[in-house]
């Protein structure tokens, strides 16, 4: 019997293109090292950062920060959002990775209609998922007035046209396993890199997640 996989909004298998890259670059070094393999690793990592920036419509590669998945990106983005904003509102349909750290910080929960679309359309600071992973709602951010927007964009990339500059997103978070990349790899987009704040200790490279970079990922 043929097996059909019908849970692509939860997890997409590693694409063949990503698998080929994994197999090609298994022997990589530390991108902070000055030896030849370290310099090669750094070049590959920065090449990936530039490609991602172009893919999502970011203006510069230094708006992209690598994380250990979308959950870490969500916590990091939550900390930054609450550090620089007041009067924060959050949609009630967020993924648990966003909802949990936001609830710990405390904010106003907004109301949505029967289709999961926000009823209010004016905010000072809004936390709202763009494409919902369970029932498919896509928020129309062009109709929502706000001064700051933090959005989970993982479900949008690979399914819909996405340009973070056109959407006017201040912080966007992504998990690679939602669009054919490896599990445990993600990234955060920040429109204004000056809002960056450290997340944890023991940083190794650029302004990315702490610890040794997952260059292949």
C-alpha positions as CSV (number, residue, x, y, z in Angstrom):
1,X,0.0,0.0,0.0
2,X,1.3,3.5,-0.9
3,X,1.8,5.8,2.1
4,X,0.7,9.4,1.7
5,X,2.1,12.1,4.0
6,X,-0.5,14.8,4.7
7,X,1.1,16.8,7.5
8,X,3.2,19.2,5.5
9,X,2.2,22.2,7.6
10,X,3.8,20.6,10.6
11,X,6.9,19.3,8.9
12,X,8.3,19.0,5.4
13,X,10.9,16.3,4.7
14,X,14.4,17.4,3.8
15,X,14.5,18.4,0.2
16,X,16.8,16.7,-2.3
17,X,18.6,20.0,-2.8
18,X,19.3,20.4,0.9
19,X,20.3,16.7,1.1
20,X,22.8,17.2,-1.7
21,X,24.4,20.2,0.2
22,X,24.6,18.1,3.4
23,X,26.4,15.3,1.6
24,X,28.8,17.7,-0.2
25,X,29.9,19.7,2.8
26,X,30.1,17.2,5.7
27,X,33.7,18.0,6.4
28,X,33.5,21.7,7.4
29,X,35.4,23.6,10.1
30,X,34.6,26.4,12.4
31,X,33.8,29.7,10.6
32,X,35.7,31.7,13.2
33,X,39.0,29.8,12.6
34,X,41.6,31.4,10.5
35,X,42.8,28.2,8.8
36,X,41.7,27.4,5.2
37,X,38.8,25.2,6.1
38,X,37.6,27.8,8.6
39,X,37.7,30.5,6.0
40,X,35.8,28.2,3.6
41,X,33.2,27.6,6.2
42,X,32.8,31.3,6.9
43,X,32.4,32.0,3.2
44,X,29.7,29.3,2.9
45,X,27.8,30.7,5.9
46,X,27.9,34.2,4.7
47,X,26.8,33.1,1.2
48,X,23.8,31.4,2.8
49,X,23.0,34.5,4.8
50,X,23.0,36.6,1.6
51,X,20.9,34.1,-0.3
52,X,18.3,34.0,2.5
53,X,18.2,37.8,2.6
54,X,17.5,37.9,-1.2
55,X,15.0,35.1,-0.9
56,X,12.8,36.9,1.6
57,X,13.2,40.4,0.3
58,X,15.5,41.7,3.1
59,X,17.6,44.8,2.2
60,X,20.9,43.5,3.6
61,X,22.3,40.2,4.8
62,X,23.1,41.6,8.3
63,X,19.3,41.6,8.9
64,X,19.5,37.8,9.1
65,X,20.5,35.9,12.3
66,X,20.8,32.2,12.5
67,X,19.1,30.3,15.3
68,X,18.7,26.7,16.4
69,X,15.1,26.6,15.0
70,X,12.0,28.6,15.0
71,X,11.3,28.1,18.8
72,X,14.6,29.7,19.7
73,X,13.9,32.5,17.2
74,X,10.5,33.0,18.8
75,X,12.0,33.4,22.3
76,X,14.7,35.7,21.1
77,X,12.2,37.8,19.1
78,X,9.9,38.0,22.1
79,X,12.7,39.4,24.3
80,X,13.6,42.1,21.7
81,X,9.9,43.0,21.1
82,X,9.2,43.5,24.8
83,X,12.5,45.3,25.4
84,X,11.7,48.0,22.9
85,X,7.9,48.3,23.0
86,X,5.0,49.0,25.2
87,X,1.2,48.4,24.7
88,X,1.9,45.1,23.1
89,X,-1.0,43.1,21.6
90,X,-1.0,39.5,20.5
91,X,-3.3,37.4,18.4
92,X,-4.9,34.5,20.2
93,X,-4.0,32.0,17.5
94,X,-0.2,32.0,17.8
95,X,1.9,28.8,17.6
96,X,2.9,27.6,21.1
97,X,6.5,28.6,20.4
98,X,5.4,32.2,20.3
99,X,2.4,32.0,22.7
100,X,4.3,30.6,25.6
101,X,7.1,33.2,25.9
102,X,4.6,36.0,25.1
103,X,2.2,34.9,27.9
104,X,5.1,34.8,30.4
105,X,5.9,38.4,29.5
106,X,2.2,39.4,29.6
107,X,0.3,41.3,26.9
108,X,-3.2,42.0,25.6
109,X,-4.9,39.2,23.7
110,X,-6.8,40.4,20.7
111,X,-10.0,39.0,19.2
112,X,-10.3,37.3,15.9
113,X,-13.4,36.5,13.7
114,X,-14.5,33.0,12.7
115,X,-11.9,32.9,10.0
116,X,-9.1,33.7,12.4
117,X,-8.6,37.2,11.1
118,X,-7.9,40.0,13.6
119,X,-11.0,42.2,14.3
120,X,-9.0,45.3,15.4
121,X,-6.9,47.0,12.7
122,X,-4.9,49.5,14.7
123,X,-2.0,48.7,17.1
124,X,1.0,50.2,18.7
125,X,2.9,46.9,18.8
126,X,1.4,43.7,17.3
127,X,2.5,40.0,17.5
128,X,0.7,38.0,14.9
129,X,1.3,34.9,12.8
130,X,1.1,35.5,9.0
131,X,0.0,32.1,7.6
132,X,-1.6,29.8,10.2
133,X,-0.3,26.3,10.2
134,X,-3.6,24.6,11.2
135,X,-6.5,26.3,9.4
136,X,-4.7,28.3,6.7
137,X,-5.7,31.9,7.6
138,X,-3.4,34.5,6.0
139,X,-3.4,37.8,7.8
140,X,-3.6,40.9,5.5
141,X,-1.0,43.1,7.1
142,X,-1.6,45.8,4.6
143,X,-4.9,46.5,6.3
144,X,-3.5,46.6,9.8
145,X,-2.1,49.8,11.2
146,X,0.8,49.4,13.6
147,X,4.1,50.9,14.7
148,X,5.9,47.6,15.3
149,X,5.1,44.0,14.0
150,X,6.6,40.7,15.1
151,X,5.4,37.8,12.9
152,X,5.9,34.1,12.7
153,X,6.5,33.7,8.9
154,X,7.6,30.0,8.8
155,X,4.4,28.8,7.1
156,X,4.5,31.5,4.5
157,X,7.9,30.8,3.0
158,X,7.8,28.2,0.4
159,X,4.0,28.4,0.1
160,X,3.2,32.0,-0.8
161,X,5.2,34.9,-2.2
162,X,7.0,36.6,0.7
163,X,8.8,39.9,0.9
164,X,9.5,41.1,4.4
165,X,10.2,44.6,3.2
166,X,6.8,44.9,1.4
167,X,5.0,43.4,4.4
168,X,6.8,46.0,6.7
169,X,7.6,43.4,9.3
170,X,10.0,44.5,12.0
171,X,10.9,41.0,13.2
172,X,10.1,37.8,11.3
173,X,11.0,34.2,12.5
174,X,11.5,31.1,10.4
175,X,12.0,27.3,10.9
176,X,13.8,25.5,8.1
177,X,11.8,22.2,8.5
178,X,8.7,24.0,7.3
179,X,10.1,24.4,3.8
180,X,12.4,21.5,3.1
181,X,15.4,22.4,5.3
182,X,16.8,20.5,8.2
183,X,15.2,20.2,11.7
184,X,16.9,22.4,14.3
185,X,17.8,25.2,12.0
186,X,16.1,28.6,11.8
187,X,16.7,32.3,11.5
188,X,15.4,35.6,12.6
189,X,14.9,38.7,10.4
190,X,15.2,42.1,12.0
191,X,14.4,45.2,9.9
192,X,16.5,47.4,12.3
193,X,19.7,45.5,13.3
194,X,20.2,48.1,16.1
195,X,17.5,46.4,18.1
196,X,19.6,43.3,18.3
197,X,20.2,42.0,21.8
198,X,22.1,38.9,22.9
199,X,20.3,35.7,23.6
200,X,22.2,33.6,26.1
201,X,26.0,33.5,26.5
202,X,28.9,31.9,24.8
203,X,28.5,33.5,21.4
204,X,30.9,32.2,18.7
205,X,30.1,33.9,15.4
206,X,28.7,37.2,14.1
207,X,25.4,38.0,16.0
208,X,23.9,34.5,15.5
209,X,22.8,32.0,18.1
210,X,25.3,31.1,20.9
211,X,27.5,28.1,20.5
212,X,29.4,26.8,17.5
213,X,27.6,27.6,14.2
214,X,25.8,24.8,12.3
215,X,27.4,25.7,9.0
216,X,25.9,22.8,7.0
217,X,22.4,23.6,8.4
